[in-house]
Amino acid sequence: MPATVHLDRGVGPGVVLLHGVGAGPATFATVADDLALDHHVLVVERPVGGGGEGGARSLDEQADQVVDLLVEERATGGALVGVSGGATLALAMAIRHPGVARRLVVHEPLLGHHAPVLHQRFAEAAAHAAAGDDATLAVVEAVMGSATWAALDPGAREAARAGVARWRAEIPQFAAFDPTQDELRSLVGLRLLCTVGADSGPERHAAAGVLARLAGAEVAVVPGAGNAVQLDAPLAFAQLVRTWLALPVGARP
C-alpha cells in the first residue's frame, strides 16, 4: 500500500503527523483534533514496508513516497511531527529531502549507531520479530509499553494485531536506520525539537542528547508519557507542539 492521507482537517499553518509501528494513524485522533483548532493538520498513513504493491522496500523508499504525497497535497514547507517510527521516518525525510519541512518535531526516533544501546535493542527486536506473529506483537508491546498496550481500547488492539505482518516487515527497516554524522549535522539549519516521554528509559533520553549535540535539536520531556505519546498524553503533546511552533527562532520550549 502506498502512502495515503488518513485525515485532512483544519485551517492554518500546516502540520503533518506520522505514525510509527504498531500504532497506526487513527491513534493520532485526539492530537489531530486539538491541533486542528488552529492548524491545517494532515495525518499520513505511511506506505507499507516490506515491498508489495505500492509498498516500500526500505526506509528511504518510505521517505521518498511520503514526500511525493506531501508534494501532491501541497503540504510541504510546514511542520513535520513524527512519533517513534514516524520520528525516524521524519529524520530520513529531512535528510533526503531538505526543505520538505521548516520545522521538525520527533518523539523518540532511532539514531543508528549514534545511540548504541537503542540501536542494539532494535537489532535484537528485529531478530525476535522474525520468529512470527506472537513475537512481533511482543516487540510492539515492549516498544509501546506494557501499560499503554493494556490501556488500548479493543479496536486499537485489534488493529495492531491485524497489522502484524506489516509490523514484522517494517521493524527491520527502522532498525537499519543508521545516518552518518554528516547527515545528522545537515539538519542543524532546521528548527528541530526532540521530545522524550518522562516515563521512557534512559536510552531514549540519551538518544535525544545525541540529536541535540549533532543536529542542534532542542529537547523537551513530555510528562506522563512513554514512547506512544499520542496515546499516553495526547493533549499535553499537542499543546507542547503548538507552543513550540509558535516560538520565534532562538526561543526555547
C-alpha positions, 0 to 999 in steps of 0.5 A: 500500500502506498502512502495515503492521507488518513485525515485532512482537517483544519485551517492554518499553518500546516502540520503533518503527523506520522505514525510509527509501528504498531500504532497506526494513524487513527491513534493520532485522533485526539492530537489531530483534533486539538491541533486542528483548532488552529492548524491545517493538520494532515495525518499520513498513513505511511506506505507499507514496508516490506515491498508489495504493491505500492509498498516500500522496500526500505526506509528511504523508499518510505521517505521518498513516497511520503514526500511525493504525497506531501508534494501532491497535497501541497503540504510541504514547507510546514511542520513535520511531527513524527512519533517513534517510527514516524520520528525516524521516518521524519529524520530520513525525510529531512535528510533526503529531502531538505526543505520538505519541512521548516520545522521538525518535531520527533518523539523518540526516533532511532539514531543508528549507531549514534545511540548504541544501546537503542540501536542494539535493542532494535537489532535484537527486536528485529531478530525476535520479530522474525520468529512470527506473529506472537513475537512481533506483537511482543516487540510492539508491546515492549516498544509501546509499553506494557501499560499503554498496550493494556490501556488500548481500547479493543479496536486499537488492539485489534488493529495492531494485531491485524497489522502484524505482518506489516509490523514484522516487515517494517521493524527491520527497516527502522532498525537499519536506520543508521545516518552518518554524522554528516547527515545528522549535522545537515539538519542543524539549519532546521528548527528541530525539537526532540521530545522524550516521554518522562516515563521512557528509559534512559536510552531514549533520553540519551538518544535525544542528547545525541540529536541535540549535540549533532543536529542542534535539536532542542529537547523537551520531556513530555510528562506522563508519557512513554514512547506512544505519546499520542496515546499516553498524553495526547493533549499535553503533546499537542499543546507542547507542539503548538507552543513550540511552533509558535516560538520565534527562532532562538526561543526555547520550549 
